[in-house]
Amino acid sequence: MGSAAQFRRWIRPSARLCNAPFIRATVQVHWRNLYLLSRRSAPRRFHADQEKDMTPRSIIAAGALFAAVATAPAAWASSTYMGALTEAEVLAAQKAWGEALVAISREHEAGGQAKAKALASTVLDKAYGYNLGPVLFKPTLTMAPQTFRTTKDGALAYFVGGDPNYPNDKGFALQGWRSVAIKNAAIQIHGDVATTTGNVMITDKNGNVTTVDKTWAFKKTDDGAIRIVVHHSSLPYTAK
């Protein structure tokens, strides 16, 4: 490949320079990325002195080239995280939730409530979005005035009990669960947020199956983690 100056001569725009600082800064970043792309065989040869060589004309030229390749094939796309969820990621997050519930139950049987609580706390940190703000969590077996568990402490009490601030919680995750099956009625995905609704069938060690109606909303955060931000669970309605 040629020098940075030769690279700029590949395109000769007729557009006039826009002196707005924020436009100059943005286009300069794109120019640098595009120049690196053109020298893929030796990307480390891009030096600071070449950045200084960016003239107003070269910045506008880079802007024109950036617009031209905006619709290029996927092979040109940046590997930068874009935040979009996929159905496969949603299904994996649901499966992980079920596996975590079973793991907490088994930990309780093997090591007692304290170990189960420690594992449940870790699961909540990784799987739920309490680090983002209140989680809209309505568990299956809660009642007023503690129906909704928008804080981690409330969720932890529901799953493992043992919290005097939530005296009615006995520990939903401590019921000897052995497997979880999920049957979605529908999944909606909008960018970095996905909502699911359907049935969750939970089987205990005696083979008894508990079915709940469940709605989840998952949020994919900037670090790529997928977290539950809405969790509504209830027993199916039975007409009397």
C-alpha positions as CSV (number, residue, x, y, z in Angstrom):
1,M,0.0,0.0,0.0
2,G,1.0,3.6,-0.5
3,S,1.4,6.4,2.0
4,A,-1.4,8.2,3.9
5,A,-1.2,10.9,1.3
6,Q,-1.6,8.4,-1.6
7,F,-4.6,6.9,0.3
8,R,-6.3,10.3,0.4
9,R,-5.8,10.8,-3.3
10,W,-7.9,7.7,-4.1
11,I,-10.9,9.8,-3.6
12,R,-11.2,13.5,-4.6
13,P,-14.3,14.9,-3.1
14,S,-15.8,18.2,-4.3
15,A,-17.7,18.8,-1.1
16,R,-16.8,21.9,0.9
17,L,-15.3,21.6,4.3
18,C,-17.6,21.9,7.3
19,N,-15.7,23.4,10.2
20,A,-18.0,22.2,13.0
21,P,-15.5,20.8,15.6
22,F,-17.8,17.8,16.5
23,I,-18.1,16.8,12.8
24,R,-14.3,17.1,12.3
25,A,-13.7,14.9,15.3
26,T,-16.2,12.3,14.3
27,V,-15.0,12.0,10.7
28,Q,-11.4,12.0,11.8
29,V,-12.1,8.8,13.8
30,H,-13.8,7.2,10.8
31,W,-10.9,8.2,8.5
32,R,-8.4,6.6,10.9
33,N,-10.4,3.4,11.0
34,L,-10.8,3.2,7.2
35,Y,-7.1,3.9,6.7
36,L,-6.3,1.0,9.0
37,L,-8.8,-1.2,7.1
38,S,-6.9,-0.4,3.9
39,R,-3.7,-1.6,5.4
40,R,-5.0,-4.8,6.9
41,S,-1.8,-6.6,6.1
42,A,0.3,-4.3,8.4
43,P,-2.1,-2.4,10.7
44,R,0.7,-1.4,13.2
45,R,2.3,0.8,10.6
46,F,-0.2,3.6,11.2
47,H,1.7,6.2,13.2
48,A,0.9,9.4,15.0
49,D,2.6,11.5,12.3
50,Q,0.1,10.2,9.8
51,E,-2.8,11.4,12.0
52,K,-1.2,14.9,12.0
53,D,-1.2,14.8,8.2
54,M,-5.0,14.8,8.1
55,T,-5.9,17.9,6.2
56,P,-9.5,19.4,5.9
57,R,-9.7,17.9,2.5
58,S,-8.7,14.4,3.7
59,I,-11.3,14.6,6.5
60,I,-14.1,15.3,4.1
61,A,-12.8,12.6,1.8
62,A,-12.9,10.1,4.6
63,G,-16.5,11.2,5.3
64,A,-17.5,10.5,1.7
65,L,-15.8,7.1,1.8
66,F,-17.4,6.2,5.1
67,A,-20.8,6.9,3.6
68,A,-20.0,4.8,0.6
69,V,-19.1,1.7,2.6
70,A,-21.9,2.0,5.1
71,T,-23.8,-0.6,3.2
72,A,-20.8,-2.9,2.5
73,P,-21.0,-6.7,3.2
74,A,-20.9,-8.0,6.7
75,A,-17.3,-8.9,6.4
76,W,-16.6,-5.1,6.6
77,A,-18.7,-4.7,9.7
78,S,-17.0,-3.6,12.9
79,S,-16.8,-6.2,15.7
80,T,-17.7,-3.5,18.2
81,Y,-20.6,-4.5,20.5
82,M,-23.9,-3.3,19.1
83,G,-26.3,-4.4,21.8
84,A,-28.8,-6.3,19.8
85,L,-30.2,-9.5,21.4
86,T,-30.8,-12.7,19.4
87,E,-33.4,-15.3,20.0
88,A,-30.6,-17.9,20.8
89,E,-29.3,-15.6,23.5
90,V,-32.8,-15.2,25.0
91,L,-33.3,-19.0,25.1
92,A,-29.9,-19.5,26.6
93,A,-30.7,-17.0,29.4
94,Q,-34.0,-18.8,30.1
95,K,-32.2,-22.1,30.3
96,A,-29.5,-20.7,32.6
97,W,-32.3,-19.4,34.9
98,G,-33.7,-22.9,35.2
99,E,-30.3,-24.5,35.8
100,A,-29.6,-21.9,38.5
101,L,-32.8,-22.7,40.3
102,V,-31.9,-26.4,40.4
103,A,-28.3,-25.7,41.4
104,I,-29.5,-23.6,44.4
105,S,-31.9,-26.4,45.5
106,R,-29.1,-29.0,45.3
107,E,-26.7,-26.7,47.1
108,H,-29.2,-26.4,49.9
109,E,-29.5,-30.2,50.2
110,A,-25.7,-30.6,50.2
111,G,-24.6,-27.7,52.3
112,G,-27.5,-26.1,54.0
113,Q,-29.3,-22.7,53.8
114,A,-26.1,-20.6,54.1
115,K,-24.5,-22.2,51.1
116,A,-27.7,-22.0,49.1
117,K,-28.0,-18.3,50.0
118,A,-24.5,-17.6,48.9
119,L,-25.1,-19.2,45.5
120,A,-28.5,-17.5,45.1
121,S,-26.8,-14.1,45.8
122,T,-24.3,-14.8,43.0
123,V,-27.1,-15.8,40.6
124,L,-29.0,-12.6,41.3
125,D,-25.9,-10.5,40.7
126,K,-25.2,-12.2,37.4
127,A,-28.7,-12.9,36.0
128,Y,-30.8,-10.0,37.3
129,G,-30.5,-6.3,36.6
130,Y,-30.5,-5.0,40.2
131,N,-27.3,-3.2,39.4
132,L,-29.3,-1.2,36.8
133,G,-32.1,-0.1,39.2
134,P,-35.3,-1.7,40.5
135,V,-36.2,-5.0,38.9
136,L,-39.9,-5.5,38.2
137,F,-40.1,-8.8,40.0
138,K,-43.5,-10.3,41.0
139,P,-42.8,-13.8,42.3
140,T,-45.3,-16.6,42.3
141,L,-45.9,-17.0,46.0
142,T,-45.9,-13.5,47.6
143,M,-48.6,-11.4,49.2
144,A,-49.2,-7.8,50.2
145,P,-47.5,-5.7,51.4
146,Q,-44.4,-7.6,50.1
147,T,-45.8,-8.8,46.7
148,F,-43.2,-7.1,44.6
149,R,-39.5,-7.6,45.0
150,T,-37.8,-4.7,43.3
151,T,-34.6,-5.0,45.4
152,K,-32.0,-7.7,45.5
153,D,-32.7,-8.3,49.2
154,G,-36.3,-9.0,48.5
155,A,-35.5,-11.4,45.7
156,L,-33.0,-13.2,47.8
157,A,-35.4,-13.7,50.6
158,Y,-38.0,-15.1,48.2
159,F,-35.6,-17.7,46.8
160,V,-33.9,-18.8,50.0
161,G,-35.8,-17.4,52.9
162,G,-34.1,-16.7,56.3
163,D,-34.6,-13.0,56.2
164,P,-36.6,-11.6,59.2
165,N,-37.6,-8.6,57.1
166,Y,-39.6,-11.1,54.9
167,P,-41.1,-13.4,57.5
168,N,-43.5,-15.1,55.0
169,D,-40.7,-16.3,52.7
170,K,-39.8,-20.0,53.1
171,G,-37.4,-20.2,50.1
172,F,-38.9,-21.1,46.8
173,A,-35.6,-22.3,45.5
174,L,-35.2,-24.8,48.3
175,Q,-38.0,-27.2,47.3
176,G,-35.9,-30.0,46.0
177,W,-36.1,-29.0,42.3
178,R,-34.6,-31.3,39.8
179,S,-35.4,-29.9,36.3
180,V,-37.0,-26.9,34.6
181,A,-38.7,-26.9,31.2
182,I,-39.8,-23.7,29.4
183,K,-42.4,-23.4,26.8
184,N,-42.6,-20.0,25.3
185,A,-45.9,-18.7,23.9
186,A,-44.2,-15.8,22.2
187,I,-40.9,-13.8,22.2
188,Q,-40.5,-10.2,21.2
189,I,-37.1,-8.7,20.6
190,H,-36.5,-5.0,20.2
191,G,-32.9,-4.2,20.0
192,D,-31.2,-4.9,23.3
193,V,-34.5,-5.8,25.1
194,A,-36.4,-9.0,24.7
195,T,-39.7,-10.0,26.3
196,T,-41.0,-13.6,26.7
197,T,-44.2,-15.1,28.0
198,G,-45.2,-18.7,28.4
199,N,-45.2,-21.6,30.9
200,V,-42.4,-22.9,33.1
201,M,-42.7,-26.5,34.3
202,I,-40.6,-27.2,37.4
203,T,-40.1,-30.8,38.6
204,D,-39.1,-31.7,42.1
205,K,-37.2,-34.8,43.4
206,N,-40.4,-36.7,43.8
207,G,-41.5,-36.2,40.2
208,N,-44.1,-33.6,41.1
209,V,-44.5,-30.9,38.4
210,T,-45.4,-27.3,39.2
211,T,-46.5,-25.2,36.3
212,V,-46.4,-21.4,36.4
213,D,-47.2,-18.6,33.9
214,K,-44.2,-16.5,33.5
215,T,-43.2,-13.3,31.7
216,W,-39.6,-12.1,31.5
217,A,-37.9,-9.1,30.0
218,F,-34.2,-9.4,29.3
219,K,-31.8,-6.4,28.8
220,K,-28.5,-6.8,27.1
221,T,-26.1,-4.3,28.8
222,D,-23.0,-2.6,27.3
223,D,-20.7,-5.3,28.6
224,G,-22.7,-7.9,26.7
225,A,-24.3,-9.4,29.8
226,I,-28.0,-10.4,29.6
227,R,-30.0,-9.5,32.7
228,I,-33.6,-10.0,33.8
229,V,-35.3,-6.6,34.4
230,V,-38.9,-7.9,34.5
231,H,-40.0,-11.2,36.0
232,H,-43.7,-11.9,36.6
233,S,-44.8,-15.3,37.8
234,S,-48.2,-16.6,38.7
235,L,-50.1,-19.9,39.0
236,P,-52.4,-20.7,36.1
237,Y,-56.0,-19.6,36.6
238,T,-58.5,-22.4,37.2
239,A,-62.2,-21.7,36.8
240,K,-64.2,-22.7,39.8
